[in-house]
Amino acid sequence: MLGHPDDPRGVVLPLDGRPGAAGTGQGGNPAPARNGTPPGPALLLSWRPADPRSTDADRPWGATLSASSELARRLARPGSSRGPERGLTFRLTLPEAFGAEPLLTLAGGATAPGHPGLSAVLPVGDAASGPAPGAGLGLLALTVAAEIAAIGTQHRVVDELTSAVDDLAPGCTLRLDSRLRAAEESLRDAQTELLEHGAITSGAGLDTAVANLAVLRHQTHAWISGWERVAAAADPSGTGGIGLREQLGEVGRLGWDRFPGAVLGAYLALVLDARRILLTAADHLLRSPNRPLAALRPLVESDLSGRIADVGRLHRLATGLSVLPLTVRKRSGGMLPHLIADQAATNARTQALFTRLANALRPAPWSGQVVVEVQSLESGELQVLRPV
């Protein structure tokens, strides 16, 4: 880009739908923008030659995108029919998350490594060029960043809960509702379609996922409310471990052996629905190319905040249960010492399970940055890179 793939400079793409206002500097070259950015929010697009000795080859995320994909088209130099320059690693940096903050705050995510040295920031376009391309490209970058973070956090939660149940409650099951797995597959297909075609088609199965997630969300709300009532009714000075497990299992008639799996299913239903909210809103905006990226916020922020607030309820529930003293239920006439010891050991494992549930559901740290890296392969295809 800018005439040569080794050019280390970056370009600023306005995100508010306005054309870039590039001045002319010495020698007829574009004049750098004041303070490095144009007025209003902007996407910084920079690049560097891909180093075959780097670790980029170990960072692929998602499917390889075709040379004719929507992302490739938006990364190409204006007027180019060949797509973006090959052999480059592009870095897309957004100044904010435009309403997706609740999801990214929950999911966290690492930041992609910075390119060596500073880029000279140059605005592109002119007053007659029409709306700048930054909004669409920024929207694709935002959905990719959110998906990478959310999927990574989902895997962490599943792994930690599975390990906790195996260690502390092997009699419990973590069998998940098949609708959750189907929704996960549909969301991945929808993300790929956005990057490939700039739109989500009916083939992604997102309509079915939306319907199923709505049902699961209502079920999740009922479960969380029921568990909260059990926790609120427990004696903070000490409550019977057997009775507490029975009461938690009575919610939804799940039984104690399915309680950990229900907590995991509730978490996944909420996070999957949050991902669905962002992807469907992105699809809507990409079909209206003149809309600014700021138009995303009113479409997603309130709904995302609601889903993430429910995840917070799950975390607080597990945290509250983890510090609740559990007592042994004594029978009239006394109990044999080994029975008392067995109950006490079970209670200790239950409290440890609650603690690990709470730790698994903790929000992940997020730097506040939205950064995505994409590598253009020699074949012309694109590969999104996962953060380090």
Contacts in CASP RR format, 6 or more apart in sequence:
PFRMAT RR
TARGET T0000
AUTHOR 0000-0000-0000
METHOD contacts of the structure
MODEL  1
MLGHPDDPRGVVLPLDGRPGAAGTGQGGNPAPARNGTPPGPALLLSWRPA
DPRSTDADRPWGATLSASSELARRLARPGSSRGPERGLTFRLTLPEAFGA
EPLLTLAGGATAPGHPGLSAVLPVGDAASGPAPGAGLGLLALTVAAEIAA
IGTQHRVVDELTSAVDDLAPGCTLRLDSRLRAAEESLRDAQTELLEHGAI
TSGAGLDTAVANLAVLRHQTHAWISGWERVAAAADPSGTGGIGLREQLGE
VGRLGWDRFPGAVLGAYLALVLDARRILLTAADHLLRSPNRPLAALRPLV
ESDLSGRIADVGRLHRLATGLSVLPLTVRKRSGGMLPHLIADQAATNART
QALFTRLANALRPAPWSGQVVVEVQSLESGELQVLRPV
1 7 0 8 1.000
1 11 0 8 1.000
1 47 0 8 1.000
1 77 0 8 1.000
1 84 0 8 1.000
1 85 0 8 1.000
2 9 0 8 1.000
2 10 0 8 1.000
2 11 0 8 1.000
2 77 0 8 1.000
2 122 0 8 1.000
3 77 0 8 1.000
5 47 0 8 1.000
5 49 0 8 1.000
5 85 0 8 1.000
5 86 0 8 1.000
5 87 0 8 1.000
5 88 0 8 1.000
6 49 0 8 1.000
8 46 0 8 1.000
8 47 0 8 1.000
8 48 0 8 1.000
8 115 0 8 1.000
8 117 0 8 1.000
8 119 0 8 1.000
8 120 0 8 1.000
9 46 0 8 1.000
9 119 0 8 1.000
9 120 0 8 1.000
9 121 0 8 1.000
9 122 0 8 1.000
10 44 0 8 1.000
10 45 0 8 1.000
10 46 0 8 1.000
10 47 0 8 1.000
10 119 0 8 1.000
10 120 0 8 1.000
10 121 0 8 1.000
10 122 0 8 1.000
11 44 0 8 1.000
11 45 0 8 1.000
11 46 0 8 1.000
11 121 0 8 1.000
11 122 0 8 1.000
11 123 0 8 1.000
11 124 0 8 1.000
12 33 0 8 1.000
12 36 0 8 1.000
12 37 0 8 1.000
12 38 0 8 1.000
12 42 0 8 1.000
12 43 0 8 1.000
12 44 0 8 1.000
12 45 0 8 1.000
12 121 0 8 1.000
12 122 0 8 1.000
12 123 0 8 1.000
12 124 0 8 1.000
13 20 0 8 1.000
13 42 0 8 1.000
13 43 0 8 1.000
13 44 0 8 1.000
13 45 0 8 1.000
13 124 0 8 1.000
13 132 0 8 1.000
13 133 0 8 1.000
13 134 0 8 1.000
13 137 0 8 1.000
13 138 0 8 1.000
14 20 0 8 1.000
14 38 0 8 1.000
14 40 0 8 1.000
14 41 0 8 1.000
14 42 0 8 1.000
14 43 0 8 1.000
14 123 0 8 1.000
14 132 0 8 1.000
14 134 0 8 1.000
15 40 0 8 1.000
15 41 0 8 1.000
15 42 0 8 1.000
15 43 0 8 1.000
15 94 0 8 1.000
15 132 0 8 1.000
15 134 0 8 1.000
15 135 0 8 1.000
15 138 0 8 1.000
15 292 0 8 1.000
15 293 0 8 1.000
15 294 0 8 1.000
16 40 0 8 1.000
16 41 0 8 1.000
16 135 0 8 1.000
16 292 0 8 1.000
16 293 0 8 1.000
16 294 0 8 1.000
17 131 0 8 1.000
17 132 0 8 1.000
17 134 0 8 1.000
17 135 0 8 1.000
17 290 0 8 1.000
17 291 0 8 1.000
17 292 0 8 1.000
18 131 0 8 1.000
18 132 0 8 1.000
19 125 0 8 1.000
19 126 0 8 1.000
19 127 0 8 1.000
19 128 0 8 1.000
19 129 0 8 1.000
19 130 0 8 1.000
19 131 0 8 1.000
19 132 0 8 1.000
20 38 0 8 1.000
20 123 0 8 1.000
20 124 0 8 1.000
20 125 0 8 1.000
20 126 0 8 1.000
20 127 0 8 1.000
20 129 0 8 1.000
20 132 0 8 1.000
21 38 0 8 1.000
21 123 0 8 1.000
21 125 0 8 1.000
21 126 0 8 1.000
21 127 0 8 1.000
22 30 0 8 1.000
22 31 0 8 1.000
22 122 0 8 1.000
22 123 0 8 1.000
22 124 0 8 1.000
22 125 0 8 1.000
22 126 0 8 1.000
23 30 0 8 1.000
23 31 0 8 1.000
23 123 0 8 1.000
24 30 0 8 1.000
24 31 0 8 1.000
25 31 0 8 1.000
30 122 0 8 1.000
30 123 0 8 1.000
30 124 0 8 1.000
32 120 0 8 1.000
32 121 0 8 1.000
32 122 0 8 1.000
33 121 0 8 1.000
33 122 0 8 1.000
33 123 0 8 1.000
36 121 0 8 1.000
37 44 0 8 1.000
37 95 0 8 1.000
37 121 0 8 1.000
38 123 0 8 1.000
41 94 0 8 1.000
41 95 0 8 1.000
41 96 0 8 1.000
41 98 0 8 1.000
41 293 0 8 1.000
41 294 0 8 1.000
42 95 0 8 1.000
42 134 0 8 1.000
43 92 0 8 1.000
43 93 0 8 1.000
43 94 0 8 1.000
43 134 0 8 1.000
43 137 0 8 1.000
43 138 0 8 1.000
43 141 0 8 1.000
44 91 0 8 1.000
44 92 0 8 1.000
44 93 0 8 1.000
44 119 0 8 1.000
44 121 0 8 1.000
45 75 0 8 1.000
45 90 0 8 1.000
45 91 0 8 1.000
45 92 0 8 1.000
45 137 0 8 1.000
46 90 0 8 1.000
46 91 0 8 1.000
46 93 0 8 1.000
46 115 0 8 1.000
46 119 0 8 1.000
47 85 0 8 1.000
47 88 0 8 1.000
47 89 0 8 1.000
47 90 0 8 1.000
47 91 0 8 1.000
47 115 0 8 1.000
48 88 0 8 1.000
48 89 0 8 1.000
48 91 0 8 1.000
48 115 0 8 1.000
48 116 0 8 1.000
49 87 0 8 1.000
49 88 0 8 1.000
49 89 0 8 1.000
50 56 0 8 1.000
50 87 0 8 1.000
50 88 0 8 1.000
50 89 0 8 1.000
50 375 0 8 1.000
50 376 0 8 1.000
55 388 0 8 1.000
56 89 0 8 1.000
56 373 0 8 1.000
56 375 0 8 1.000
56 385 0 8 1.000
59 373 0 8 1.000
59 385 0 8 1.000
59 386 0 8 1.000
59 387 0 8 1.000
59 388 0 8 1.000
60 383 0 8 1.000
60 384 0 8 1.000
60 385 0 8 1.000
60 386 0 8 1.000
61 148 0 8 1.000
61 383 0 8 1.000
61 384 0 8 1.000
61 385 0 8 1.000
61 386 0 8 1.000
62 192 0 8 1.000
62 384 0 8 1.000
63 192 0 8 1.000
64 377 0 8 1.000
64 381 0 8 1.000
64 382 0 8 1.000
64 383 0 8 1.000
65 71 0 8 1.000
65 72 0 8 1.000
65 192 0 8 1.000
65 195 0 8 1.000
65 196 0 8 1.000
65 381 0 8 1.000
65 382 0 8 1.000
65 383 0 8 1.000
65 384 0 8 1.000
66 72 0 8 1.000
66 196 0 8 1.000
66 381 0 8 1.000
66 382 0 8 1.000
67 82 0 8 1.000
67 83 0 8 1.000
67 379 0 8 1.000
67 380 0 8 1.000
67 381 0 8 1.000
67 382 0 8 1.000
69 195 0 8 1.000
69 196 0 8 1.000
69 197 0 8 1.000
69 382 0 8 1.000
70 140 0 8 1.000
70 194 0 8 1.000
70 195 0 8 1.000
70 196 0 8 1.000
70 197 0 8 1.000
70 198 0 8 1.000
71 137 0 8 1.000
71 140 0 8 1.000
71 195 0 8 1.000
71 196 0 8 1.000
71 374 0 8 1.000
71 382 0 8 1.000
72 83 0 8 1.000
72 84 0 8 1.000
72 376 0 8 1.000
72 380 0 8 1.000
72 382 0 8 1.000
73 83 0 8 1.000
74 133 0 8 1.000
74 134 0 8 1.000
74 136 0 8 1.000
74 137 0 8 1.000
74 140 0 8 1.000
75 83 0 8 1.000
75 84 0 8 1.000
75 90 0 8 1.000
75 137 0 8 1.000
75 374 0 8 1.000
75 376 0 8 1.000
75 382 0 8 1.000
76 82 0 8 1.000
76 83 0 8 1.000
76 84 0 8 1.000
77 83 0 8 1.000
77 84 0 8 1.000
77 85 0 8 1.000
78 124 0 8 1.000
83 380 0 8 1.000
84 90 0 8 1.000
84 376 0 8 1.000
84 380 0 8 1.000
84 382 0 8 1.000
85 376 0 8 1.000
86 376 0 8 1.000
86 377 0 8 1.000
86 378 0 8 1.000
86 379 0 8 1.000
86 380 0 8 1.000
87 375 0 8 1.000
87 376 0 8 1.000
87 377 0 8 1.000
87 378 0 8 1.000
88 375 0 8 1.000
88 376 0 8 1.000
89 373 0 8 1.000
89 374 0 8 1.000
89 375 0 8 1.000
89 376 0 8 1.000
89 385 0 8 1.000
90 373 0 8 1.000
90 374 0 8 1.000
90 375 0 8 1.000
90 376 0 8 1.000
91 112 0 8 1.000
91 114 0 8 1.000
91 115 0 8 1.000
91 371 0 8 1.000
91 372 0 8 1.000
91 373 0 8 1.000
92 137 0 8 1.000
92 138 0 8 1.000
92 141 0 8 1.000
92 371 0 8 1.000
92 372 0 8 1.000
92 373 0 8 1.000
92 374 0 8 1.000
93 369 0 8 1.000
93 370 0 8 1.000
93 371 0 8 1.000
94 138 0 8 1.000
94 141 0 8 1.000
94 142 0 8 1.000
94 145 0 8 1.000
94 369 0 8 1.000
94 370 0 8 1.000
94 371 0 8 1.000
96 370 0 8 1.000
97 104 0 8 1.000
97 142 0 8 1.000
97 146 0 8 1.000
97 368 0 8 1.000
97 370 0 8 1.000
98 142 0 8 1.000
98 293 0 8 1.000
98 294 0 8 1.000
98 296 0 8 1.000
98 297 0 8 1.000
99 296 0 8 1.000
99 297 0 8 1.000
99 300 0 8 1.000
99 301 0 8 1.000
99 304 0 8 1.000
100 142 0 8 1.000
100 146 0 8 1.000
100 278 0 8 1.000
100 296 0 8 1.000
100 300 0 8 1.000
100 304 0 8 1.000
101 301 0 8 1.000
101 304 0 8 1.000
102 274 0 8 1.000
102 301 0 8 1.000
102 304 0 8 1.000
102 305 0 8 1.000
102 306 0 8 1.000
102 307 0 8 1.000
102 308 0 8 1.000
103 146 0 8 1.000
103 149 0 8 1.000
103 150 0 8 1.000
103 274 0 8 1.000
103 275 0 8 1.000
103 278 0 8 1.000
103 304 0 8 1.000
103 307 0 8 1.000
103 308 0 8 1.000
104 145 0 8 1.000
104 146 0 8 1.000
104 149 0 8 1.000
104 366 0 8 1.000
104 368 0 8 1.000
104 370 0 8 1.000
105 308 0 8 1.000
105 363 0 8 1.000
105 366 0 8 1.000
106 150 0 8 1.000
106 153 0 8 1.000
106 271 0 8 1.000
106 274 0 8 1.000
106 308 0 8 1.000
106 311 0 8 1.000
106 363 0 8 1.000
106 364 0 8 1.000
107 146 0 8 1.000
107 149 0 8 1.000
107 150 0 8 1.000
107 152 0 8 1.000
107 153 0 8 1.000
107 271 0 8 1.000
107 364 0 8 1.000
107 366 0 8 1.000
108 149 0 8 1.000
108 153 0 8 1.000
108 363 0 8 1.000
108 364 0 8 1.000
108 365 0 8 1.000
108 366 0 8 1.000
109 148 0 8 1.000
109 149 0 8 1.000
109 152 0 8 1.000
109 153 0 8 1.000
109 364 0 8 1.000
109 365 0 8 1.000
109 366 0 8 1.000
109 367 0 8 1.000
109 387 0 8 1.000
110 387 0 8 1.000
110 388 0 8 1.000
111 367 0 8 1.000
111 369 0 8 1.000
111 371 0 8 1.000
111 387 0 8 1.000
111 388 0 8 1.000
112 371 0 8 1.000
112 372 0 8 1.000
112 373 0 8 1.000
112 385 0 8 1.000
112 387 0 8 1.000
112 388 0 8 1.000
113 388 0 8 1.000
124 132 0 8 1.000
125 132 0 8 1.000
131 289 0 8 1.000
131 290 0 8 1.000
134 293 0 8 1.000
135 285 0 8 1.000
135 289 0 8 1.000
135 291 0 8 1.000
135 292 0 8 1.000
135 293 0 8 1.000
136 285 0 8 1.000
136 286 0 8 1.000
136 289 0 8 1.000
136 293 0 8 1.000
138 293 0 8 1.000
139 282 0 8 1.000
139 285 0 8 1.000
139 286 0 8 1.000
139 293 0 8 1.000
139 296 0 8 1.000
140 194 0 8 1.000
140 195 0 8 1.000
140 198 0 8 1.000
140 282 0 8 1.000
140 286 0 8 1.000
141 370 0 8 1.000
141 372 0 8 1.000
142 278 0 8 1.000
142 282 0 8 1.000
142 293 0 8 1.000
142 296 0 8 1.000
142 370 0 8 1.000
143 191 0 8 1.000
143 194 0 8 1.000
143 278 0 8 1.000
143 279 0 8 1.000
143 282 0 8 1.000
144 191 0 8 1.000
144 195 0 8 1.000
144 372 0 8 1.000
144 384 0 8 1.000
145 370 0 8 1.000
145 371 0 8 1.000
145 372 0 8 1.000
146 275 0 8 1.000
146 278 0 8 1.000
147 187 0 8 1.000
147 191 0 8 1.000
147 275 0 8 1.000
148 372 0 8 1.000
148 384 0 8 1.000
148 386 0 8 1.000
148 387 0 8 1.000
149 364 0 8 1.000
149 366 0 8 1.000
150 271 0 8 1.000
150 274 0 8 1.000
150 275 0 8 1.000
153 271 0 8 1.000
153 364 0 8 1.000
154 268 0 8 1.000
154 271 0 8 1.000
156 360 0 8 1.000
156 364 0 8 1.000
157 264 0 8 1.000
157 267 0 8 1.000
157 360 0 8 1.000
157 361 0 8 1.000
158 264 0 8 1.000
158 268 0 8 1.000
160 356 0 8 1.000
160 359 0 8 1.000
160 360 0 8 1.000
161 174 0 8 1.000
161 260 0 8 1.000
161 261 0 8 1.000
161 263 0 8 1.000
161 264 0 8 1.000
161 356 0 8 1.000
161 357 0 8 1.000
161 360 0 8 1.000
162 174 0 8 1.000
163 356 0 8 1.000
164 260 0 8 1.000
164 353 0 8 1.000
164 356 0 8 1.000
164 357 0 8 1.000
164 360 0 8 1.000
165 172 0 8 1.000
165 174 0 8 1.000
165 260 0 8 1.000
165 261 0 8 1.000
165 353 0 8 1.000
168 349 0 8 1.000
168 350 0 8 1.000
168 352 0 8 1.000
168 353 0 8 1.000
168 356 0 8 1.000
169 260 0 8 1.000
169 349 0 8 1.000
169 350 0 8 1.000
169 353 0 8 1.000
171 257 0 8 1.000
172 256 0 8 1.000
172 257 0 8 1.000
172 258 0 8 1.000
172 259 0 8 1.000
172 260 0 8 1.000
172 261 0 8 1.000
173 257 0 8 1.000
173 258 0 8 1.000
173 261 0 8 1.000
174 260 0 8 1.000
174 261 0 8 1.000
174 264 0 8 1.000
175 258 0 8 1.000
175 261 0 8 1.000
176 261 0 8 1.000
176 264 0 8 1.000
176 265 0 8 1.000
176 268 0 8 1.000
177 216 0 8 1.000
177 265 0 8 1.000
179 212 0 8 1.000
179 213 0 8 1.000
179 215 0 8 1.000
179 216 0 8 1.000
180 216 0 8 1.000
180 265 0 8 1.000
180 268 0 8 1.000
180 269 0 8 1.000
180 272 0 8 1.000
182 208 0 8 1.000
182 209 0 8 1.000
182 212 0 8 1.000
183 209 0 8 1.000
183 212 0 8 1.000
183 213 0 8 1.000
183 272 0 8 1.000
183 276 0 8 1.000
184 268 0 8 1.000
184 272 0 8 1.000
186 204 0 8 1.000
186 205 0 8 1.000
186 206 0 8 1.000
186 208 0 8 1.000
186 209 0 8 1.000
187 206 0 8 1.000
187 209 0 8 1.000
187 272 0 8 1.000
187 275 0 8 1.000
187 276 0 8 1.000
187 279 0 8 1.000
189 203 0 8 1.000
189 204 0 8 1.000
189 205 0 8 1.000
189 206 0 8 1.000
190 200 0 8 1.000
190 204 0 8 1.000
190 205 0 8 1.000
190 206 0 8 1.000
190 279 0 8 1.000
190 283 0 8 1.000
191 279 0 8 1.000
193 199 0 8 1.000
193 200 0 8 1.000
193 201 0 8 1.000
193 204 0 8 1.000
194 200 0 8 1.000
194 279 0 8 1.000
194 282 0 8 1.000
194 283 0 8 1.000
194 286 0 8 1.000
195 384 0 8 1.000
198 283 0 8 1.000
198 286 0 8 1.000
199 283 0 8 1.000
199 286 0 8 1.000
199 287 0 8 1.000
200 206 0 8 1.000
200 279 0 8 1.000
200 280 0 8 1.000
200 283 0 8 1.000
206 276 0 8 1.000
206 279 0 8 1.000
206 280 0 8 1.000
209 272 0 8 1.000
209 276 0 8 1.000
210 276 0 8 1.000
210 280 0 8 1.000
213 269 0 8 1.000
213 272 0 8 1.000
213 273 0 8 1.000
213 276 0 8 1.000
214 273 0 8 1.000
216 265 0 8 1.000
216 269 0 8 1.000
216 273 0 8 1.000
217 269 0 8 1.000
217 270 0 8 1.000
217 273 0 8 1.000
219 269 0 8 1.000
220 265 0 8 1.000
220 266 0 8 1.000
220 269 0 8 1.000
220 270 0 8 1.000
220 310 0 8 1.000
221 310 0 8 1.000
222 252 0 8 1.000
223 251 0 8 1.000
223 252 0 8 1.000
223 254 0 8 1.000
223 262 0 8 1.000
223 266 0 8 1.000
224 266 0 8 1.000
224 310 0 8 1.000
224 313 0 8 1.000
224 314 0 8 1.000
224 317 0 8 1.000
226 251 0 8 1.000
227 248 0 8 1.000
227 251 0 8 1.000
227 317 0 8 1.000
228 313 0 8 1.000
228 317 0 8 1.000
230 244 0 8 1.000
230 247 0 8 1.000
230 248 0 8 1.000
230 251 0 8 1.000
231 317 0 8 1.000
231 320 0 8 1.000
231 321 0 8 1.000
231 324 0 8 1.000
233 247 0 8 1.000
234 244 0 8 1.000
234 324 0 8 1.000
236 324 0 8 1.000
236 325 0 8 1.000
237 325 0 8 1.000
238 324 0 8 1.000
238 325 0 8 1.000
238 326 0 8 1.000
238 327 0 8 1.000
239 324 0 8 1.000
239 325 0 8 1.000
239 326 0 8 1.000
239 327 0 8 1.000
240 326 0 8 1.000
240 327 0 8 1.000
240 328 0 8 1.000
240 329 0 8 1.000
240 347 0 8 1.000
241 326 0 8 1.000
241 327 0 8 1.000
241 328 0 8 1.000
241 329 0 8 1.000
241 343 0 8 1.000
241 346 0 8 1.000
241 347 0 8 1.000
241 350 0 8 1.000
242 329 0 8 1.000
242 343 0 8 1.000
243 329 0 8 1.000
244 321 0 8 1.000
244 324 0 8 1.000
244 326 0 8 1.000
244 350 0 8 1.000
245 256 0 8 1.000
245 259 0 8 1.000
245 350 0 8 1.000
246 256 0 8 1.000
248 255 0 8 1.000
248 256 0 8 1.000
248 259 0 8 1.000
249 255 0 8 1.000
249 256 0 8 1.000
249 258 0 8 1.000
249 259 0 8 1.000
254 262 0 8 1.000
260 353 0 8 1.000
260 357 0 8 1.000
263 314 0 8 1.000
263 318 0 8 1.000
263 357 0 8 1.000
263 361 0 8 1.000
266 314 0 8 1.000
267 311 0 8 1.000
267 314 0 8 1.000
267 361 0 8 1.000
270 307 0 8 1.000
270 308 0 8 1.000
270 310 0 8 1.000
270 311 0 8 1.000
270 314 0 8 1.000
271 307 0 8 1.000
271 311 0 8 1.000
273 307 0 8 1.000
274 303 0 8 1.000
274 304 0 8 1.000
274 307 0 8 1.000
274 308 0 8 1.000
277 300 0 8 1.000
277 303 0 8 1.000
277 304 0 8 1.000
277 307 0 8 1.000
278 300 0 8 1.000
278 304 0 8 1.000
281 296 0 8 1.000
281 299 0 8 1.000
281 300 0 8 1.000
282 296 0 8 1.000
284 299 0 8 1.000
285 291 0 8 1.000
285 293 0 8 1.000
285 295 0 8 1.000
285 296 0 8 1.000
285 299 0 8 1.000
311 361 0 8 1.000
312 361 0 8 1.000
312 363 0 8 1.000
314 361 0 8 1.000
315 358 0 8 1.000
315 361 0 8 1.000
315 362 0 8 1.000
315 363 0 8 1.000
318 354 0 8 1.000
318 355 0 8 1.000
318 357 0 8 1.000
318 358 0 8 1.000
318 361 0 8 1.000
319 358 0 8 1.000
320 354 0 8 1.000
320 358 0 8 1.000
321 351 0 8 1.000
321 354 0 8 1.000
321 357 0 8 1.000
321 358 0 8 1.000
322 351 0 8 1.000
322 354 0 8 1.000
322 355 0 8 1.000
322 357 0 8 1.000
322 358 0 8 1.000
324 351 0 8 1.000
324 354 0 8 1.000
326 347 0 8 1.000
326 350 0 8 1.000
326 351 0 8 1.000
327 347 0 8 1.000
328 335 0 8 1.000
328 340 0 8 1.000
328 343 0 8 1.000
328 344 0 8 1.000
328 347 0 8 1.000
329 343 0 8 1.000
330 340 0 8 1.000
371 387 0 8 1.000
372 384 0 8 1.000
373 384 0 8 1.000
373 385 0 8 1.000
373 387 0 8 1.000
374 382 0 8 1.000
374 383 0 8 1.000
374 384 0 8 1.000
374 385 0 8 1.000
375 382 0 8 1.000
375 383 0 8 1.000
375 385 0 8 1.000
376 382 0 8 1.000
377 383 0 8 1.000
END
